[in-house]
């Protein structure tokens, strides 16, 4: 489950286990200023890179390919 929060001070993109949310802490999170600006989404790019890195480390386990699209930009 992806949670996105856009604040004036910084934006947050977090990944949670959908079966354990909201009780569980996030599995992965990144924060940054202007992370979801129109035409550029650096926080989503960081998520894609982290997912690709984790996929390479799977070593024989089932790996899911995910395509991330950004919709409804500000």
DOZASE-412919 format. One record per residue: residue number from 1; x, z, y of N, C-alpha, C in turn. Coordinates in Angstrom, 3 decimals, m for minus. Layout:
<atom n="NUM" n_east="X" n_up="Z" n_north="Y" ca_east="X" ca_up="Z" ca_north="Y" c_east="X" c_up="Z" c_north="Y"/>
...
***
This chain:
<atom n="1" n_east="0.840" n_up="0.000" n_north="m1.156" ca_east="0.000" ca_up="0.000" ca_north="0.000" c_east="0.895" c_up="0.000" c_north="1.232"/>
<atom n="2" n_east="0.619" n_up="m0.888" n_north="2.153" ca_east="1.361" ca_up="m0.948" ca_north="3.414" c_east="0.583" c_up="m0.222" c_north="4.500"/>
<atom n="3" n_east="1.284" n_up="0.570" n_north="5.259" ca_east="0.701" ca_up="1.234" ca_north="6.414" c_east="1.504" c_up="0.794" c_north="7.632"/>
<atom n="4" n_east="0.786" n_up="0.368" n_north="8.652" ca_east="1.420" ca_up="m0.115" ca_north="9.873" c_east="0.890" c_up="0.699" c_north="11.038"/>
<atom n="5" n_east="1.800" n_up="1.139" n_north="11.884" ca_east="1.397" ca_up="1.876" ca_north="13.067" c_east="2.200" c_up="1.350" c_north="14.246"/>
<atom n="6" n_east="1.496" n_up="0.945" n_north="15.275" ca_east="2.151" ca_up="0.437" ca_north="16.474" c_east="1.944" c_up="1.451" c_north="17.592"/>
<atom n="7" n_east="3.037" n_up="1.975" n_north="18.097" ca_east="2.991" ca_up="2.973" ca_north="19.165" c_east="3.778" c_up="2.446" c_north="20.368"/>
<atom n="8" n_east="3.525" n_up="2.986" n_north="21.538" ca_east="4.312" ca_up="2.557" ca_north="22.705" c_east="5.806" c_up="2.852" c_north="22.542"/>
<atom n="9" n_east="6.151" n_up="3.962" n_north="21.889" ca_east="7.559" ca_up="4.335" ca_north="21.762" c_east="8.265" c_up="3.591" c_north="20.633"/>
<atom n="10" n_east="7.570" n_up="3.363" n_north="19.493" ca_east="8.155" ca_up="2.643" ca_north="18.369" c_east="7.062" c_up="2.263" c_north="17.384"/>
<atom n="11" n_east="7.347" n_up="1.269" n_north="16.566" ca_east="6.422" ca_up="0.817" ca_north="15.530" c_east="6.920" c_up="1.328" c_north="14.184"/>
<atom n="12" n_east="5.976" n_up="1.514" n_north="13.235" ca_east="6.310" ca_up="2.040" ca_north="11.913" c_east="5.686" c_up="1.145" c_north="10.852"/>
<atom n="13" n_east="6.457" n_up="0.811" n_north="9.821" ca_east="5.975" ca_up="0.086" ca_north="8.657" c_east="6.399" c_up="0.913" c_north="7.451"/>
<atom n="14" n_east="5.414" n_up="1.328" n_north="6.625" ca_east="5.708" ca_up="2.179" ca_north="5.479" c_east="5.016" c_up="1.641" c_north="4.239"/>
<atom n="15" n_east="5.646" n_up="1.879" n_north="3.088" ca_east="5.101" ca_up="1.482" ca_north="1.792" c_east="4.794" c_up="2.753" c_north="1.008"/>
<atom n="16" n_east="3.570" n_up="2.827" n_north="0.476" ca_east="3.123" ca_up="3.980" ca_north="m0.310" c_east="2.647" c_up="3.513" c_north="m1.674"/>
<atom n="17" n_east="2.663" n_up="4.409" n_north="m2.649" ca_east="2.052" ca_up="4.165" ca_north="m3.948" c_east="0.543" c_up="4.268" c_north="m3.737"/>
<atom n="18" n_east="m0.190" n_up="3.194" n_north="m3.981" ca_east="m1.624" ca_up="3.154" ca_north="m3.707" c_east="m2.403" c_up="4.169" c_north="m4.539"/>
<atom n="19" n_east="m1.896" n_up="4.531" n_north="m5.709" ca_east="m2.599" ca_up="5.471" ca_north="m6.576" c_east="m2.398" c_up="6.922" c_north="m6.152"/>
<atom n="20" n_east="m1.374" n_up="7.182" n_north="m5.379" ca_east="m1.062" ca_up="8.561" ca_north="m4.984" c_east="m1.212" c_up="8.805" c_north="m3.489"/>
<atom n="21" n_east="m1.614" n_up="7.802" n_north="m2.756" ca_east="m1.762" ca_up="7.948" ca_north="m1.304" c_east="m3.058" c_up="8.665" c_north="m1.016"/>
<atom n="22" n_east="m3.192" n_up="9.535" n_north="m0.092" ca_east="m2.269" ca_up="9.945" ca_north="0.971" c_east="m1.455" c_up="11.198" c_north="0.645"/>
<atom n="23" n_east="m1.603" n_up="11.740" n_north="m0.556" ca_east="m0.893" ca_up="12.973" ca_north="m0.896" c_east="0.619" c_up="12.786" c_north="m0.984"/>
<atom n="24" n_east="1.068" n_up="11.630" n_north="m1.445" ca_east="2.490" ca_up="11.383" ca_north="m1.679" c_east="3.197" c_up="10.945" c_north="m0.404"/>
<atom n="25" n_east="4.487" n_up="11.243" n_north="m0.321" ca_east="5.306" ca_up="10.716" ca_north="0.770" c_east="5.519" c_up="9.230" c_north="0.574"/>
<atom n="26" n_east="5.966" n_up="8.570" n_north="1.601" ca_east="6.217" ca_up="7.137" ca_north="1.533" c_east="7.327" c_up="6.821" c_north="0.535"/>
<atom n="27" n_east="7.281" n_up="5.607" n_north="m0.017" ca_east="8.330" ca_up="5.119" ca_north="m0.906" c_east="9.447" c_up="4.466" c_north="m0.108"/>
<atom n="28" n_east="9.066" n_up="3.847" n_north="0.999" ca_east="10.021" ca_up="3.143" ca_north="1.854" c_east="9.435" c_up="3.108" c_north="3.254"/>
<atom n="29" n_east="10.265" n_up="3.271" n_north="4.267" ca_east="9.764" ca_up="3.252" ca_north="5.652" c_east="10.842" c_up="2.751" c_north="6.587"/>
<atom n="30" n_east="10.402" n_up="2.032" n_north="7.619" ca_east="11.310" ca_up="1.576" ca_north="8.664" c_east="10.582" c_up="1.735" c_north="10.003"/>
<atom n="31" n_east="11.356" n_up="2.103" n_north="11.022" ca_east="10.788" ca_up="2.287" ca_north="12.349" c_east="11.661" c_up="1.539" c_north="13.351"/>
<atom n="32" n_east="11.050" n_up="1.093" n_north="14.422" ca_east="11.828" ca_up="0.419" ca_north="15.451" c_east="10.982" c_up="0.057" c_north="16.645"/>
<atom n="33" n_east="11.639" n_up="m0.078" n_north="17.745" ca_east="10.968" ca_up="m0.471" ca_north="18.978" c_east="10.624" c_up="m1.958" c_north="18.918"/>
<atom n="34" n_east="9.423" n_up="m2.331" n_north="19.333" ca_east="8.962" ca_up="m3.725" ca_north="19.343" c_east="9.078" c_up="m4.369" c_north="17.967"/>
<atom n="35" n_east="8.711" n_up="m3.640" n_north="16.934" ca_east="8.827" ca_up="m4.129" ca_north="15.566" c_east="7.796" c_up="m5.160" c_north="15.162"/>
<atom n="36" n_east="6.726" n_up="m5.277" n_north="15.945" ca_east="5.661" ca_up="m6.227" ca_north="15.626" c_east="5.314" c_up="m7.113" c_north="16.816"/>
<atom n="37" n_east="6.305" n_up="m7.533" n_north="17.543" ca_east="6.069" ca_up="m8.385" ca_north="18.706" c_east="5.552" c_up="m9.750" c_north="18.285"/>
<atom n="38" n_east="4.747" n_up="m10.345" n_north="19.118" ca_east="4.225" ca_up="m11.686" ca_north="18.844" c_east="5.385" c_up="m12.663" c_north="18.694"/>
<atom n="39" n_east="5.352" n_up="m13.447" n_north="17.618" ca_east="6.393" ca_up="m14.442" ca_north="17.386" c_east="7.612" c_up="m13.911" c_north="16.651"/>
<atom n="40" n_east="7.722" n_up="m12.590" n_north="16.533" ca_east="8.868" ca_up="m12.007" ca_north="15.838" c_east="8.430" c_up="m10.689" c_north="15.213"/>
<atom n="41" n_east="8.805" n_up="m10.486" n_north="13.975" ca_east="8.418" ca_up="m9.252" ca_north="13.276" c_east="9.619" c_up="m8.686" c_north="12.522"/>
<atom n="42" n_east="10.551" n_up="m8.061" n_north="13.219" ca_east="11.765" ca_up="m7.569" ca_north="12.566" c_east="11.505" c_up="m6.514" c_north="11.488"/>
<atom n="43" n_east="10.466" n_up="m5.711" n_north="11.628" ca_east="10.200" ca_up="m4.704" ca_north="10.605" c_east="9.738" c_up="m5.350" c_north="9.305"/>
<atom n="44" n_east="8.965" n_up="m6.415" n_north="9.404" ca_east="8.532" ca_up="m7.136" ca_north="8.199" c_east="9.732" c_up="m7.815" c_north="7.544"/>
<atom n="45" n_east="10.631" n_up="m8.357" n_north="8.341" ca_east="11.854" ca_up="m8.971" ca_north="7.793" c_east="12.689" c_up="m7.945" c_north="7.037"/>
<atom n="46" n_east="12.767" n_up="m6.721" n_north="7.556" ca_east="13.515" ca_up="m5.668" ca_north="6.871" c_east="12.855" c_up="m5.309" c_north="5.542"/>
<atom n="47" n_east="11.527" n_up="m5.305" n_north="5.511" ca_east="10.814" ca_up="m5.037" ca_north="4.266" c_east="11.097" c_up="m6.129" c_north="3.239"/>
<atom n="48" n_east="11.074" n_up="m7.384" n_north="3.668" ca_east="11.364" ca_up="m8.489" ca_north="2.750" c_east="12.765" c_up="m8.362" c_north="2.167"/>
<atom n="49" n_east="13.747" n_up="m8.042" n_north="3.005" ca_east="15.127" ca_up="m7.904" ca_north="2.536" c_east="15.262" c_up="m6.734" c_north="1.559"/>
<atom n="50" n_east="14.593" n_up="m5.629" n_north="1.846" ca_east="14.653" ca_up="m4.470" ca_north="0.950" c_east="14.014" c_up="m4.798" c_north="m0.396"/>
<atom n="51" n_east="12.913" n_up="m5.539" n_north="m0.374" ca_east="12.241" ca_up="m5.915" ca_north="m1.618" c_east="13.125" c_up="m6.849" c_north="m2.442"/>
<atom n="52" n_east="13.757" n_up="m7.822" n_north="m1.787" ca_east="14.651" ca_up="m8.742" ca_north="m2.489" c_east="15.830" c_up="m7.992" c_north="m3.107"/>
<atom n="53" n_east="16.384" n_up="m7.043" n_north="m2.384" ca_east="17.501" ca_up="m6.261" ca_north="m2.892" c_east="17.069" c_up="m5.440" c_north="m4.114"/>
<atom n="54" n_east="15.899" n_up="m4.829" n_north="m4.046" ca_east="15.392" ca_up="m4.040" ca_north="m5.176" c_east="15.097" c_up="m4.936" c_north="m6.369"/>
<atom n="55" n_east="14.612" n_up="m6.144" n_north="m6.123" ca_east="14.307" ca_up="m7.080" ca_north="m7.205" c_east="15.570" c_up="m7.481" c_north="m7.959"/>
<atom n="56" n_east="16.661" n_up="m7.662" n_north="m7.250" ca_east="17.924" ca_up="m8.044" ca_north="m7.882" c_east="18.466" c_up="m6.925" c_north="m8.757"/>
<atom n="57" n_east="18.144" n_up="m5.684" n_north="m8.416" ca_east="18.629" ca_up="m4.536" ca_north="m9.182" c_east="17.745" c_up="m4.216" c_north="m10.376"/>
<atom n="58" n_east="16.659" n_up="m4.944" n_north="m10.577" ca_east="15.694" ca_up="m4.628" ca_north="m11.628" c_east="16.288" c_up="m4.764" c_north="m13.031"/>
<atom n="59" n_east="17.255" n_up="m5.642" n_north="m13.220" ca_east="17.988" ca_up="m5.788" ca_north="m14.491" c_east="17.094" c_up="m5.802" c_north="m15.721"/>
<atom n="60" n_east="16.349" n_up="m6.852" n_north="m15.902" ca_east="15.555" ca_up="m7.008" ca_north="m17.114" c_east="14.162" c_up="m6.423" c_north="m17.042"/>
<atom n="61" n_east="13.861" n_up="m5.657" n_north="m16.029" ca_east="12.523" ca_up="m5.115" ca_north="m15.881" c_east="11.625" c_up="m6.167" c_north="m15.251"/>
<atom n="62" n_east="10.335" n_up="m5.963" n_north="m15.345" ca_east="9.391" ca_up="m6.902" ca_north="m14.742" c_east="9.551" c_up="m6.871" c_north="m13.231"/>
<atom n="63" n_east="9.718" n_up="m8.030" n_north="m12.656" ca_east="9.884" ca_up="m8.146" ca_north="m11.215" c_east="8.718" c_up="m8.944" c_north="m10.660"/>
<atom n="64" n_east="8.124" n_up="m8.435" n_north="m9.638" ca_east="6.995" ca_up="m9.106" ca_north="m9.001" c_east="7.479" c_up="m9.834" c_north="m7.757"/>
<atom n="65" n_east="7.049" n_up="m11.060" n_north="m7.602" ca_east="7.382" ca_up="m11.807" ca_north="m6.396" c_east="6.255" c_up="m11.613" c_north="m5.400"/>
<atom n="66" n_east="6.611" n_up="m11.259" n_north="m4.217" ca_east="5.621" ca_up="m10.994" ca_north="m3.186" c_east="5.946" c_up="m11.853" c_north="m1.985"/>
<atom n="67" n_east="4.944" n_up="m12.517" n_north="m1.467" ca_east="5.113" ca_up="m13.275" ca_north="m0.235" c_east="4.393" c_up="m12.498" c_north="0.855"/>
<atom n="68" n_east="5.110" n_up="m12.180" n_north="1.890" ca_east="4.538" ca_up="m11.389" ca_north="2.966" c_east="4.185" c_up="m12.314" c_north="4.126"/>
<atom n="69" n_east="2.958" n_up="m12.216" n_north="4.546" ca_east="2.509" ca_up="m12.977" ca_north="5.711" c_east="2.011" c_up="m12.006" c_north="6.764"/>
<atom n="70" n_east="2.298" n_up="m12.302" n_north="7.975" ca_east="1.858" ca_up="m11.449" ca_north="9.078" c_east="0.655" c_up="m12.101" c_north="9.726"/>
<atom n="71" n_east="m0.447" n_up="m11.385" n_north="9.710" ca_east="m1.678" ca_up="m11.873" ca_north="10.305" c_east="m2.116" c_up="m10.935" c_north="11.425"/>
<atom n="72" n_east="m2.858" n_up="m11.460" n_north="12.348" ca_east="m3.413" ca_up="m10.630" ca_north="13.413" c_east="m2.382" c_up="m10.014" c_north="14.316"/>
<atom n="73" n_east="m1.379" n_up="m10.778" n_north="14.662" ca_east="m0.358" ca_up="m10.247" ca_north="15.591" c_east="m0.990" c_up="m9.935" c_north="16.927"/>
<atom n="74" n_east="m0.356" n_up="m8.986" n_north="17.622" ca_east="m0.859" ca_up="m8.601" ca_north="18.945" c_east="m0.774" c_up="m9.772" c_north="19.886"/>
***
